[in-house]
């Protein structure tokens, strides 16, 4: 099967400790609500995941990265 996903958040090489990201928590999968935070741990060991790399944020919440944010991005949702 060929990987045809162009979202950089789905590739582990693009995720680093301390990076600001928007994740979808398990409880929010149905709604798609995103939570913004800083990566503390990278939990997915595979180099690619079609639904996003699973991370633990600095506030201990776990979710899959949907978007990589820059440090100037305002927090839209505060967990």
N, CA, C and O atoms as a GROMACS GRO file, in nm:
protein
  316
    1UNK      N    1   0.084  -0.119   0.000
    1UNK     CA    2   0.000   0.000   0.000
    1UNK      C    3   0.088   0.125   0.000
    1UNK      O    4   0.185   0.132   0.075
    2UNK      N    5   0.054   0.219  -0.082
    2UNK     CA    6   0.133   0.341  -0.096
    2UNK      C    7   0.079   0.450  -0.003
    2UNK      O    8  -0.042   0.467   0.011
    3UNK      N    9   0.169   0.523   0.060
    3UNK     CA   10   0.131   0.632   0.148
    3UNK      C   11   0.108   0.757   0.064
    3UNK      O   12   0.200   0.807  -0.001
    4UNK      N   13  -0.015   0.807   0.067
    4UNK     CA   14  -0.045   0.925  -0.014
    4UNK      C   15  -0.088   1.043   0.074
    4UNK      O   16  -0.161   1.131   0.029
    5UNK      N   17  -0.041   1.046   0.197
    5UNK     CA   18  -0.078   1.152   0.290
    5UNK      C   19   0.027   1.262   0.288
    5UNK      O   20   0.145   1.235   0.309
    6UNK      N   21  -0.015   1.384   0.262
    6UNK     CA   22   0.078   1.496   0.255
    6UNK      C   23   0.081   1.579   0.382
    6UNK      O   24   0.149   1.681   0.387
    7UNK      N   25   0.008   1.537   0.487
    7UNK     CA   26   0.006   1.611   0.611
    7UNK      C   27   0.136   1.586   0.688
    7UNK      O   28   0.163   1.473   0.726
    8UNK      N   29   0.216   1.690   0.712
    8UNK     CA   30   0.344   1.671   0.783
    8UNK      C   31   0.325   1.622   0.927
    8UNK      O   32   0.418   1.566   0.985
    9UNK      N   33   0.207   1.642   0.985
    9UNK     CA   34   0.180   1.597   1.122
    9UNK      C   35   0.168   1.446   1.131
    9UNK      O   36   0.165   1.391   1.242
   10UNK      N   37   0.160   1.377   1.020
   10UNK     CA   38   0.147   1.232   1.020
   10UNK      C   39   0.281   1.160   1.008
   10UNK      O   40   0.286   1.037   1.003
   11UNK      N   41   0.389   1.236   1.005
   11UNK     CA   42   0.524   1.180   0.993
   11UNK      C   43   0.604   1.210   1.119
   11UNK      O   44   0.617   1.326   1.159
   12UNK      N   45   0.656   1.105   1.183
   12UNK     CA   46   0.727   1.118   1.310
   12UNK      C   47   0.850   1.210   1.300
   12UNK      O   48   0.885   1.277   1.397
   13UNK      N   49   0.914   1.212   1.185
   13UNK     CA   50   1.034   1.295   1.170
   13UNK      C   51   1.005   1.444   1.185
   13UNK      O   52   1.096   1.522   1.211
   14UNK      N   53   0.878   1.485   1.169
   14UNK     CA   54   0.841   1.626   1.180
   14UNK      C   55   0.800   1.666   1.321
   14UNK      O   56   0.777   1.784   1.347
   15UNK      N   57   0.791   1.569   1.412
   15UNK     CA   58   0.746   1.596   1.548
   15UNK      C   59   0.866   1.592   1.642
   15UNK      O   60   0.942   1.495   1.641
   16UNK      N   61   0.883   1.696   1.722
   16UNK     CA   62   0.994   1.704   1.817
   16UNK      C   63   0.943   1.742   1.955
   16UNK      O   64   0.837   1.803   1.968
   17UNK      N   65   1.018   1.704   2.058
   17UNK     CA   66   0.987   1.743   2.194
   17UNK      C   67   0.989   1.896   2.202
   17UNK      O   68   1.080   1.959   2.150
   18UNK      N   69   0.889   1.954   2.268
   18UNK     CA   70   0.882   2.099   2.283
   18UNK      C   71   0.808   2.170   2.170
   18UNK      O   72   0.785   2.291   2.178
   19UNK      N   73   0.770   2.096   2.067
   19UNK     CA   74   0.699   2.154   1.953
   19UNK      C   75   0.554   2.187   1.991
   19UNK      O   76   0.490   2.110   2.062
   20UNK      N   77   0.504   2.300   1.945
   20UNK     CA   78   0.365   2.339   1.969
   20UNK      C   79   0.278   2.275   1.862
   20UNK      O   80   0.302   2.292   1.742
   21UNK      N   81   0.176   2.200   1.906
   21UNK     CA   82   0.092   2.124   1.812
   21UNK      C   83  -0.055   2.134   1.851
   21UNK      O   84  -0.089   2.172   1.963
   22UNK      N   85  -0.141   2.099   1.756
   22UNK     CA   86  -0.283   2.083   1.781
   22UNK      C   87  -0.314   1.935   1.769
   22UNK      O   88  -0.286   1.874   1.665
   23UNK      N   89  -0.372   1.876   1.874
   23UNK     CA   90  -0.402   1.733   1.875
   23UNK      C   91  -0.552   1.712   1.892
   23UNK      O   92  -0.624   1.800   1.937
   24UNK      N   93  -0.597   1.592   1.855
   24UNK     CA   94  -0.733   1.548   1.885
   24UNK      C   95  -0.720   1.442   1.993
   24UNK      O   96  -0.655   1.339   1.973
   25UNK      N   97  -0.781   1.467   2.108
   25UNK     CA   98  -0.781   1.372   2.218
   25UNK      C   99  -0.877   1.257   2.186
   25UNK      O  100  -0.968   1.273   2.105
   26UNK      N  101  -0.858   1.142   2.250
   26UNK     CA  102  -0.943   1.026   2.228
   26UNK      C  103  -1.091   1.062   2.251
   26UNK      O  104  -1.178   1.024   2.172
   27UNK      N  105  -1.119   1.135   2.359
   27UNK     CA  106  -1.258   1.170   2.391
   27UNK      C  107  -1.320   1.265   2.288
   27UNK      O  108  -1.442   1.276   2.281
   28UNK      N  109  -1.237   1.333   2.210
   28UNK     CA  110  -1.285   1.430   2.112
   28UNK      C  111  -1.281   1.380   1.968
   28UNK      O  112  -1.300   1.458   1.875
   29UNK      N  113  -1.256   1.250   1.949
   29UNK     CA  114  -1.244   1.197   1.813
   29UNK      C  115  -1.371   1.216   1.732
   29UNK      O  116  -1.363   1.244   1.612
   30UNK      N  117  -1.486   1.201   1.792
   30UNK     CA  118  -1.612   1.214   1.718
   30UNK      C  119  -1.636   1.358   1.671
   30UNK      O  120  -1.686   1.380   1.561
   31UNK      N  121  -1.601   1.454   1.755
   31UNK     CA  122  -1.626   1.594   1.721
   31UNK      C  123  -1.510   1.656   1.644
   31UNK      O  124  -1.529   1.751   1.569
   32UNK      N  125  -1.389   1.602   1.663
   32UNK     CA  126  -1.272   1.657   1.597
   32UNK      C  127  -1.215   1.780   1.668
   32UNK      O  128  -1.129   1.848   1.613
   33UNK      N  129  -1.264   1.808   1.790
   33UNK     CA  130  -1.216   1.924   1.866
   33UNK      C  131  -1.066   1.910   1.889
   33UNK      O  132  -1.016   1.804   1.926
   34UNK      N  133  -0.995   2.019   1.866
   34UNK     CA  134  -0.850   2.018   1.880
   34UNK      C  135  -0.806   2.085   2.010
   34UNK      O  136  -0.867   2.182   2.055
   35UNK      N  137  -0.702   2.031   2.068
   35UNK     CA  138  -0.642   2.085   2.188
   35UNK      C  139  -0.499   2.126   2.154
   35UNK      O  140  -0.425   2.049   2.093
   36UNK      N  141  -0.461   2.245   2.193
   36UNK     CA  142  -0.327   2.297   2.162
   36UNK      C  143  -0.237   2.275   2.283
   36UNK      O  144  -0.277   2.297   2.397
   37UNK      N  145  -0.114   2.231   2.256
   37UNK     CA  146  -0.019   2.212   2.364
   37UNK      C  147   0.121   2.188   2.311
   37UNK      O  148   0.146   2.196   2.191
   38UNK      N  149   0.211   2.160   2.403
   38UNK     CA  150   0.352   2.138   2.372
   38UNK      C  151   0.386   1.989   2.391
   38UNK      O  152   0.348   1.930   2.492
   39UNK      N  153   0.455   1.931   2.294
   39UNK     CA  154   0.489   1.789   2.299
   39UNK      C  155   0.590   1.761   2.411
   39UNK      O  156   0.696   1.824   2.418
   40UNK      N  157   0.554   1.666   2.499
   40UNK     CA  158   0.645   1.622   2.604
   40UNK      C  159   0.705   1.486   2.568
   40UNK      O  160   0.824   1.462   2.591
   41UNK      N  161   0.622   1.397   2.512
   41UNK     CA  162   0.667   1.263   2.471
   41UNK      C  163   0.605   1.229   2.337
   41UNK      O  164   0.492   1.267   2.308
   42UNK      N  165   0.681   1.157   2.255
   42UNK     CA  166   0.629   1.102   2.130
   42UNK      C  167   0.600   0.955   2.157
   42UNK      O  168   0.691   0.878   2.188
   43UNK      N  169   0.474   0.914   2.144
   43UNK     CA  170   0.432   0.780   2.181
   43UNK      C  171   0.429   0.683   2.064
   43UNK      O  172   0.441   0.562   2.084
   44UNK      N  173   0.412   0.732   1.942
   44UNK     CA  174   0.410   0.646   1.824
   44UNK      C  175   0.553   0.614   1.783
   44UNK      O  176   0.634   0.705   1.765
   45UNK      N  177   0.584   0.486   1.768
   45UNK     CA  178   0.720   0.447   1.729
   45UNK      C  179   0.735   0.437   1.577
   45UNK      O  180   0.846   0.445   1.525
   46UNK      N  181   0.624   0.420   1.506
   46UNK     CA  182   0.630   0.409   1.360
   46UNK      C  183   0.665   0.544   1.298
   46UNK      O  184   0.639   0.649   1.358
   47UNK      N  185   0.724   0.541   1.180
   47UNK     CA  186   0.763   0.665   1.113
   47UNK      C  187   0.644   0.740   1.052
   47UNK      O  188   0.655   0.859   1.022
   48UNK      N  189   0.530   0.671   1.033
   48UNK     CA  190   0.411   0.730   0.972
   48UNK      C  191   0.287   0.672   1.039
   48UNK      O  192   0.283   0.554   1.072
   49UNK      N  193   0.185   0.756   1.058
   49UNK     CA  194   0.055   0.707   1.103
   49UNK      C  195  -0.053   0.788   1.032
   49UNK      O  196  -0.048   0.911   1.032
   50UNK      N  197  -0.148   0.719   0.971
   50UNK     CA  198  -0.248   0.784   0.887
   50UNK      C  199  -0.342   0.879   0.962
   50UNK      O  200  -0.399   0.970   0.902
   51UNK      N  201  -0.358   0.858   1.093
   51UNK     CA  202  -0.445   0.947   1.171
   51UNK      C  203  -0.366   1.045   1.256
   51UNK      O  204  -0.426   1.122   1.332
   52UNK      N  205  -0.235   1.045   1.245
   52UNK     CA  206  -0.152   1.139   1.321
   52UNK      C  207  -0.064   1.068   1.422
   52UNK      O  208  -0.101   0.962   1.474
   53UNK      N  209   0.049   1.125   1.451
   53UNK     CA  210   0.144   1.069   1.547
   53UNK      C  211   0.089   1.094   1.688
   53UNK      O  212   0.050   1.206   1.720
   54UNK      N  213   0.086   0.990   1.771
   54UNK     CA  214   0.034   1.002   1.907
   54UNK      C  215   0.143   1.061   1.996
   54UNK      O  216   0.257   1.015   1.996
   55UNK      N  217   0.104   1.164   2.072
   55UNK     CA  218   0.198   1.231   2.162
   55UNK      C  219   0.132   1.255   2.297
   55UNK      O  220   0.009   1.254   2.310
   56UNK      N  221   0.217   1.278   2.398
   56UNK     CA  222   0.170   1.327   2.527
   56UNK      C  223   0.212   1.473   2.537
   56UNK      O  224   0.328   1.507   2.515
   57UNK      N  225   0.117   1.557   2.570
   57UNK     CA  226   0.144   1.699   2.585
   57UNK      C  227   0.202   1.727   2.723
   57UNK      O  228   0.200   1.641   2.811
   58UNK      N  229   0.254   1.847   2.742
   58UNK     CA  230   0.316   1.884   2.869
   58UNK      C  231   0.215   1.884   2.984
   58UNK      O  232   0.254   1.877   3.101
   59UNK      N  233   0.085   1.891   2.954
   59UNK     CA  234  -0.019   1.885   3.058
   59UNK      C  235  -0.069   1.742   3.079
   59UNK      O  236  -0.173   1.721   3.142
   60UNK      N  237   0.004   1.643   3.025
   60UNK     CA  238  -0.022   1.499   3.040
   60UNK      C  239  -0.140   1.447   2.958
   60UNK      O  240  -0.177   1.331   2.974
   61UNK      N  241  -0.199   1.527   2.871
   61UNK     CA  242  -0.305   1.479   2.784
   61UNK      C  243  -0.242   1.409   2.664
   61UNK      O  244  -0.137   1.450   2.615
   62UNK      N  245  -0.309   1.303   2.616
   62UNK     CA  246  -0.258   1.224   2.504
   62UNK      C  247  -0.352   1.239   2.386
   62UNK      O  248  -0.474   1.228   2.400
   63UNK      N  249  -0.294   1.263   2.268
   63UNK     CA  250  -0.375   1.274   2.148
   63UNK      C  251  -0.290   1.258   2.023
   63UNK      O  252  -0.168   1.245   2.030
   64UNK      N  253  -0.356   1.259   1.909
   64UNK     CA  254  -0.288   1.245   1.780
   64UNK      C  255  -0.272   1.383   1.716
   64UNK      O  256  -0.366   1.461   1.708
   65UNK      N  257  -0.150   1.410   1.671
   65UNK     CA  258  -0.119   1.540   1.613
   65UNK      C  259  -0.193   1.558   1.481
   65UNK      O  260  -0.185   1.474   1.392
   66UNK      N  261  -0.266   1.669   1.471
   66UNK     CA  262  -0.338   1.704   1.349
   66UNK      C  263  -0.272   1.818   1.276
   66UNK      O  264  -0.285   1.832   1.154
   67UNK      N  265  -0.201   1.903   1.352
   67UNK     CA  266  -0.140   2.020   1.293
   67UNK      C  267  -0.019   2.063   1.375
   67UNK      O  268  -0.022   2.060   1.498
   68UNK      N  269   0.086   2.102   1.306
   68UNK     CA  270   0.205   2.157   1.370
   68UNK      C  271   0.192   2.308   1.367
   68UNK      O  272   0.171   2.367   1.260
   69UNK      N  273   0.203   2.372   1.483
   69UNK     CA  274   0.184   2.516   1.494
   69UNK      C  275   0.317   2.584   1.516
   69UNK      O  276   0.413   2.523   1.564
   70UNK      N  277   0.324   2.712   1.480
   70UNK     CA  278   0.445   2.788   1.513
   70UNK      C  279   0.424   2.854   1.649
   70UNK      O  280   0.311   2.859   1.699
   71UNK      N  281   0.529   2.903   1.708
   71UNK     CA  282   0.521   2.958   1.844
   71UNK      C  283   0.442   3.087   1.852
   71UNK      O  284   0.409   3.130   1.962
   72UNK      N  285   0.411   3.150   1.740
   72UNK     CA  286   0.335   3.275   1.740
   72UNK      C  287   0.185   3.252   1.732
   72UNK      O  288   0.107   3.347   1.745
   73UNK      N  289   0.142   3.127   1.712
   73UNK     CA  290   0.000   3.096   1.700
   73UNK      C  291  -0.069   3.114   1.835
   73UNK      O  292  -0.019   3.067   1.937
   74UNK      N  293  -0.183   3.181   1.834
   74UNK     CA  294  -0.259   3.202   1.956
   74UNK      C  295  -0.327   3.072   1.998
   74UNK      O  296  -0.366   2.992   1.914
   75UNK      N  297  -0.341   3.051   2.128
   75UNK     CA  298  -0.415   2.936   2.179
   75UNK      C  299  -0.564   2.962   2.159
   75UNK      O  300  -0.621   3.052   2.222
   76UNK      N  301  -0.627   2.884   2.073
   76UNK     CA  302  -0.769   2.900   2.048
   76UNK      C  303  -0.850   2.822   2.150
   76UNK      O  304  -0.957   2.866   2.193
   77UNK      N  305  -0.797   2.705   2.189
   77UNK     CA  306  -0.865   2.622   2.287
   77UNK      C  307  -0.767   2.593   2.398
   77UNK      O  308  -0.659   2.539   2.373
   78UNK      N  309  -0.802   2.626   2.518
   78UNK     CA  310  -0.714   2.604   2.631
   78UNK      C  311  -0.764   2.484   2.710
   78UNK      O  312  -0.873   2.491   2.768
   79UNK      N  313  -0.688   2.373   2.714
   79UNK     CA  314  -0.736   2.252   2.782
   79UNK      C  315  -0.750   2.269   2.931
   79UNK      O  316  -0.790   2.176   3.001
   0.00000   0.00000   0.00000
